[in-house]
Amino acid sequence: MLAALGMFVFSTDSALFDQLDRDRDWRHARTPRFGARPAGQFLGPGEDKIVLRGTLVPELAGSYSAIETLAQMADDGDAYQLADGTGTLFGAFTIDRLSEQHGAIIDNGKARVIGFTIELSRAD
């Protein structure tokens, strides 16, 4: 198991991502002061976003239905726990965006290679 988002397991049977990008920020309020640097106050954690990028090659690894399963999860609008294969829990994330790139299309219109990008935002 590479990772799991809720009950969806990223594996050779479903979908494998080969890149995980994480972008986190923290909020600080700044008040200008005359003759001095602005005063700052820590307001807490800000956005936490994760982007997963991968490629499906259903003849070798992955399945055509994996993308549709993720799209159905996004349609539900729920937050899902994200954990990697080492047991690290990232928190609860919503699926904000799912992009697909279909390539190497054969004569029946089916793609032999599907690139995908999943954008997640922390919800807890």
Contact map, one row per residue, 1 for C-alpha under 8 A:
1111000011100000000000000000000000000000000000000000000000000000000000000000000000001000000000000000000000000000000000000000
1111000011100001000000000000000000000000000000000000000000000000000000000000000000011000000000000000000000000000000000000000
1111100011100000000000000000000000000000000000000000000000000000000000000000000001111000000000000000000000000000000000000000
1111111111000000000000000000000000000000000000000000000000000000000000000000000011111000000000000000000000000000000000000000
0011111111000000000000000000000000000000000000000000000000000000000000000000000111100000000000000000000000000000000000000000
0001111110000000000000000000000000000000000000000000000000000000000000000000000111000000000000000000000000000000000000000000
0001111110000000000000000000000000000000000000000000000000000000000000000000000000000000000000000000000000000000000000000000
0001111111000000000000000000000000000000000000000000000000000000000001000000000000000000000000000000000000000000000000000000
1111111111100100000000000000000000000000000000000000000000000000000000000000000000000000000000000000000000000000000000000000
1111100111111111100000000000000000000000000000000000000000000000000000000000000000000000000000000000000000000000000000000000
1110000011111111000000000000000000000000000000000000000000000100000000000000000000000000000000000000000000000000000000000000
0000000001111111000000000000000000000000000000000000000000001100000000000000000000000000000000000000000000000000000000000000
0000000001111110000000000000000000000000000000000000000000001110000000000000000000000000000000000000000000000000000000000000
0000000011111111000000000000000000000000000000000000000000001110110000000000000000000000000000000000000000000000000000000000
0000000001111111100000000000000000000000000000000000011100001110011000000000000000000000000000000000000000000000000000000000
0100000001110111110000000000000000000000000000000000011100001100000000000000000000000000000000000000000000000000000000000000
0000000001000011111100000000000000000000000000000001111000000000000000000000000000000000000000000000000000000000000000000000
0000000000000001111100000000000000000000000000000001111000000000000000000000000000000000000000000000000000000000000000000000
0000000000000000111110000000000000000000000000000011110000000000000000000000000000000000000000000000000000000000000000000000
0000000000000000111111000000000000000000000000000111100000000000000000000000000000000000000000000000000000000000000000000000
0000000000000000001111100000000000000000000000000111000000000000000000000000000000000000000000000000000000000000000000000000
0000000000000000000111110000000000000000000000011110000000000000000000000000000000000000000000000000000000000000000000000000
0000000000000000000011111000000000000000000000111100000000000000000000000000000000000000000000000000000000000000000000000000
0000000000000000000001111100000000000000000001111000000000000000000000000000000000000000000000000000000000000000000000000000
0000000000000000000000111110000000000000000011110000000000000000000000000000000000000000000000000000000000000000000000000000
0000000000000000000000011111000000000000011111100000000000000000000000000000000000000000000000000000000000000000000000000000
0000000000000000000000001111100000000000011111000000000000000000000000000000000000000000000000000000000000000000000000000000
0000000000000000000000000111110000000001111100000000000000000000000000000000000000000000000000000000000000000000000000000000
0000000000000000000000000011111000000001111000000000000000000000000000000000000000000000000000000000000000000000000000000000
0000000000000000000000000001111100000111100000000000000000000000000000000000000000000000000000000000000000000000000000000000
0000000000000000000000000000111110000111000000000000000000000000000000000000000000000000000000000000000000000000000000000000
0000000000000000000000000000011111001110000000000000000000000000000000000000000000000000000000000000000000000000000000000000
0000000000000000000000000000001111111110000000000000000000000000000000000000000000000000000000000000000000000000000000000000
0000000000000000000000000000000111111000000000000000000000000000000000000000000000000000000000000000000000000000000000000000
0000000000000000000000000000000011111000000000000000000000000000000000000000000000000000000000000000000000000000000000000000
0000000000000000000000000000000011111100000000000000000000000000000000000000000000000000000000000000000000000000000000000000
0000000000000000000000000000000111111110000000000000000000000000000000000000000000000000000000000000000000000000000000000000
0000000000000000000000000000011110011111000000000000000000000000000000000000000000000000000000000000000000000000000000000000
0000000000000000000000000000011110001111100000000000000000000000000000000000000000000000000000000000000000000000000000000000
0000000000000000000000000001111000000111110000000000000000000000000000000000000000000000000000000000000000000000000000000000
0000000000000000000000000001110000000011111000000000000000000000000000000000000000000000000000000000000000000000000000000000
0000000000000000000000000111100000000001111100000000000000000000000000000000000000000000000000000000000000000000000000000000
0000000000000000000000000111100000000000111110000000000000000000000000000000000000000000000000000000000000000000000000000000
0000000000000000000000000111000000000000011111000000000000000000000000000000000000000000000000000000000000000000000000000000
0000000000000000000000001110000000000000001111100000000000000000000000000000000000000000000000000000000000000000000000000000
0000000000000000000000011110000000000000000111110000000000000000000000000000000000000000000000000000000000000000000000000000
0000000000000000000000111100000000000000000011111000000000000000000000000000000000000000000000000000000000000000000000001100
0000000000000000000001111000000000000000000001111100000000000000000000000000000000000000000000000000000000000000000000001100
0000000000000000000001110000000000000000000000111110000000000000000000000000000000000000000000000000000000000000000000111100
0000000000000000000111100000000000000000000000011111000000000000000000000000000000000000000000000000000000000000000000111000
0000000000000000001111000000000000000000000000001111100000000000000000000000000000000000000000000000000000000000000011110000
0000000000000000111110000000000000000000000000000111110000000000000000000000000000000000000000000000000000000000000011100000
0000000000000000111100000000000000000000000000000011111000000000000000000000000000000000000000000000000000000000001111000000
0000000000000011111000000000000000000000000000000001111100000000000000000000000000000000000000000000000000000000001110000000
0000000000000011110000000000000000000000000000000000111110000000000000000000000000000000000000000000000000000000111100000000
0000000000000011000000000000000000000000000000000000011111001111000000000000000000000000000000000000000000000000111100000000
0000000000000000000000000000000000000000000000000000001111111110000000000000000000000000000000000000000000000001110000000000
0000000000000000000000000000000000000000000000000000000111111111000000000000000000000000000000000000000000000001100000000000
0000000000000000000000000000000000000000000000000000000011111100000000000000000000000000000000000000000000000001000000000000
0000000000000000000000000000000000000000000000000000000011111100000000000000000000000000000000000000000000000000000000000000
0000000000011111000000000000000000000000000000000000000111111110000000000000000000000000000000000000000000000000000000000000
0000000000111111000000000000000000000000000000000000000111111111010000000000000000000000000000000000000000000000000000000000
0000000000001110000000000000000000000000000000000000000111001111110000000000000000000000000000000000000000000000000000000000
0000000000000000000000000000000000000000000000000000000101000111111100000000000000000000000000000000000000000000000000000000
0000000000000100000000000000000000000000000000000000000000000011111110000000000000000000000000000000000000000000000000000000
0000000000000110000000000000000000000000000000000000000000000111111111000000000000000000000000000000000000000000000000000000
0000000000000010000000000000000000000000000000000000000000000001111111100000000000000000000000000000000000000000000000000000
0000000000000000000000000000000000000000000000000000000000000001111111110000000000000000000000000000000000000000000000000000
0000000000000000000000000000000000000000000000000000000000000000111111111000000000000000000000000000000000000000000000000000
0000000100000000000000000000000000000000000000000000000000000000011111111100000000000000000000000000000000000000000000000000
0000000000000000000000000000000000000000000000000000000000000000001111111110000000000000000000000100000000000000000000000000
0000000000000000000000000000000000000000000000000000000000000000000111111111000000000000000000000000000000000000000000000000
0000000000000000000000000000000000000000000000000000000000000000000011111111110000000000000000100000000000000000000000000000
0000000000000000000000000000000000000000000000000000000000000000000001111111110000000000000001111000000000000000000000000000
0000000000000000000000000000000000000000000000000000000000000000000000111111100000000000000000000000000000000000000000000000
0000000000000000000000000000000000000000000000000000000000000000000000011111110000000000000000000000000000000000000000000000
0000000000000000000000000000000000000000000000000000000000000000000000001111111000000000000001100000000000000000000000000000
0000000000000000000000000000000000000000000000000000000000000000000000001101111100000000000001000000000000000000000000000000
0000000000000000000000000000000000000000000000000000000000000000000000000000111110000000000111100000000000000000000000000010
0000110000000000000000000000000000000000000000000000000000000000000000000000011111000000000111000000000000000000000000000000
0001110000000000000000000000000000000000000000000000000000000000000000000000001111100000111110000000000000000000000000000000
0011110000000000000000000000000000000000000000000000000000000000000000000000000111110000111110000000000000000000000000000000
0011100000000000000000000000000000000000000000000000000000000000000000000000000011111111111000000000000000000000000000000000
0111000000000000000000000000000000000000000000000000000000000000000000000000000001111111100000000000000000000000000000000000
1111000000000000000000000000000000000000000000000000000000000000000000000000000000111111000000000000000000000000000000000000
0000000000000000000000000000000000000000000000000000000000000000000000000000000000111111000000000000000000000000000000000000
0000000000000000000000000000000000000000000000000000000000000000000000000000000000111111100000000000000000000000000000000000
0000000000000000000000000000000000000000000000000000000000000000000000000000000000111111110000000000000000000000000000000000
0000000000000000000000000000000000000000000000000000000000000000000000000000000011110011111000000000000000000000000000000000
0000000000000000000000000000000000000000000000000000000000000000000000000000000011100001111100000000000000000000000000000000
0000000000000000000000000000000000000000000000000000000000000000000000000000000011100000111110000000000000000000000000000111
0000000000000000000000000000000000000000000000000000000000000000000000000000001111000000011111000000000000000000000000000111
0000000000000000000000000000000000000000000000000000000000000000000000000000001111000000001111100000000000000000000000011111
0000000000000000000000000000000000000000000000000000000000000000000000000100111100000000000111110000000000000000000000011110
0000000000000000000000000000000000000000000000000000000000000000000000001100101000000000000011111100000000000000000001111000
0000000000000000000000000000000000000000000000000000000000000000000000000100000000000000000001111100000000000000000001111000
0000000000000000000000000000000000000000000000000000000000000000000000000100000000000000000000111110000000000000000011110000
0000000000000000000000000000000000000000000000000000000000000000000000100000000000000000000000111111000000000000000111100000
0000000000000000000000000000000000000000000000000000000000000000000000000000000000000000000000001111100000000000000111000000
0000000000000000000000000000000000000000000000000000000000000000000000000000000000000000000000000111110000000000011110000000
0000000000000000000000000000000000000000000000000000000000000000000000000000000000000000000000000011111000000000011100000000
0000000000000000000000000000000000000000000000000000000000000000000000000000000000000000000000000001111110000011111000000000
0000000000000000000000000000000000000000000000000000000000000000000000000000000000000000000000000000111110000011111000000000
0000000000000000000000000000000000000000000000000000000000000000000000000000000000000000000000000000011111000011100000000000
0000000000000000000000000000000000000000000000000000000000000000000000000000000000000000000000000000011111111111100000000000
0000000000000000000000000000000000000000000000000000000000000000000000000000000000000000000000000000000111111111000000000000
0000000000000000000000000000000000000000000000000000000000000000000000000000000000000000000000000000000011111100000000000000
0000000000000000000000000000000000000000000000000000000000000000000000000000000000000000000000000000000011111100000000000000
0000000000000000000000000000000000000000000000000000000000000000000000000000000000000000000000000000000011111110000000000000
0000000000000000000000000000000000000000000000000000000000000000000000000000000000000000000000000000000011111111000000000000
0000000000000000000000000000000000000000000000000000000000000000000000000000000000000000000000000000011111001111110000000000
0000000000000000000000000000000000000000000000000000000011100000000000000000000000000000000000000000011111000111110000000000
0000000000000000000000000000000000000000000000000000001111000000000000000000000000000000000000000000011110000011111000000000
0000000000000000000000000000000000000000000000000000001110000000000000000000000000000000000000000001111000000011111100000000
0000000000000000000000000000000000000000000000000000111100000000000000000000000000000000000000000001111000000000111110000000
0000000000000000000000000000000000000000000000000000111100000000000000000000000000000000000000000111100000000000011111000000
0000000000000000000000000000000000000000000000000011110000000000000000000000000000000000000000001111000000000000001111100000
0000000000000000000000000000000000000000000000000011100000000000000000000000000000000000000000111110000000000000000111110000
0000000000000000000000000000000000000000000000001111000000000000000000000000000000000000000000111100000000000000000011111000
0000000000000000000000000000000000000000000000001110000000000000000000000000000000000000000011111000000000000000000001111100
0000000000000000000000000000000000000000000000111100000000000000000000000000000000000000000011110000000000000000000000111110
0000000000000000000000000000000000000000000000111000000000000000000000000000000000000000001111000000000000000000000000011111
0000000000000000000000000000000000000000000000000000000000000000000000000000001000000000001111000000000000000000000000001111
0000000000000000000000000000000000000000000000000000000000000000000000000000000000000000001110000000000000000000000000000111
